[in-house]
Amino acid sequence: MTADRIYHLARQADWIQALADGWYAGAAEDRRDGFLHFSTPEQITASADRHRAGEAGLVLLEIILDRLPPPDYGGGVLKWEASPSRGVLFPHLYGRLSVKAVDRVADLPLVADPDGVLRHEFPAWYPFWTRTRA
């Protein structure tokens, strides 16, 4: 699998702590699973709908893969693994994320769609051509 950027949905409080520490250890769900859950540009909006629907206080992290430090320098190992429920490959980071690998961060406010369903509004810089919904 090739990509130059991957994305993560972080809780704002977890991200604020990461900025203080210099490293992001993930949410409780990530720590439970043993890796940080990431998505490609084509996957992240559906992931937001599927796994964080209606959850306020989220931020979108855009990570540049070339900035991920190797394990020898405190980073983790990135693996592309199939989702058990869908069989689609997702990027998983086994270890912590350096905040220096994050290129952009954006708040994801909840906004009602035309059907009245609250969905996360992605920033204008996020590529529109990749937006898919669950």
N, C-alpha and C positions, 0 to 999 in steps of 0.2 A: 504494500500500500504506500502511496506517495502523497504527500501534502506538505506545504511549507508552514501552514498555520493550523492550529487546533483550538478548540473553544471549550470553556468550562463555565458552568453556572455555579457561582459561589454565593453563600449568604454574606451579606454586607459585614456582619460582625466578625465572621471568620477571615474575611479579606483585610479588615482593619487590623486584626491581630497579626496577620501575615506581614503587613507592611511594617509593623513594629519589630517583628522577628527576622525579617528578610527571607523567610521561607513559608510556604503555604502547605499545611498538612492535610487539608481537605475537611469535608464535613464528617459528621458522625457516620454517615452511610459509607463514605469512602474508607474511613478507618476500619469499619466493620468488614468491608469487602477485601481489604488489604491492598487497594490501589485507588488512585484518583481517576475518576470517570471523565473522559473527554469526548468530544464529538468533532466531526469534520464540519466545514461550513454548510454542507448539504444536510447534516443531521441535527444541528443544535436547536433549531426552532421546534422540530418534532419532539426532541428530548425535553425541551421546556414544557411543552403541552402534556407529554406523557408522565414525566417524573416530578415536575414542579408546578403543576397546574394550580392557579389561584394563590400561589405563595408569594407574599410581598417581601420586599427587602432583599432582592437578588441583584447581583451584578454579573455582567458578562465579562469574562476574561478572554482576551485574544493572545495566544501564546505563539511565539515564533520558534519553530523546532530547532533551528540552528543555535538558539540561545540556551537550550536545555543543557545544564552541566552534567557531565558523566558521573557515575557513582563515586569514582575516585575523588571527586571534588564536591561531594555532598548531595548530588542529584540522584535521580532514580533511573530505572530502566523503562523505556517506552516499548510497549508491545501492542501489536494490532491483533485483537482477539474477537471472535464471533460472539455476538449476543446470544445467550442460550434460547431466548424466546423468539428471536428474529433471524438469527444466522448471519446478520450483517456485521462486518468488521468495524470495531470501534477502537480508538486509541486509549490505552490504559497506562498510567504511569505508576510503576511500582517503586514508590519512594516519594519524597517531597518535591515540591515545585519551587524553584528559585523565583522570587518576585522579579528578578532581572530578566527572566524569560518572557514576562508579560509585556506586550507592546501597547495594548489599549485596554481600558476598563470603562464600562458604561453601566449606569443604572438601568434596570429593566422594570419600569413601572407597569402596573396592571391597567389595561384599557379595555373597555367593552368593545367587542367586535359587532358587526351588523346584527348578529343574532342575540346580542346581549351577553355573550360569554366573555368573561374576563380572561384576557390573554396578555402575555408579556409583550411590550412594545420594544422592538429591537432598534438600536440606534441607526441613524441615517448612514453612517459609514459601513454598517454591516451589509454585505453584498445581497442586493434584492433578488438576484437570479437564483440564489440558493434557498430562498424561503419556502419551506414546505411545512405543512401542519399535520399533526397526528390524525 
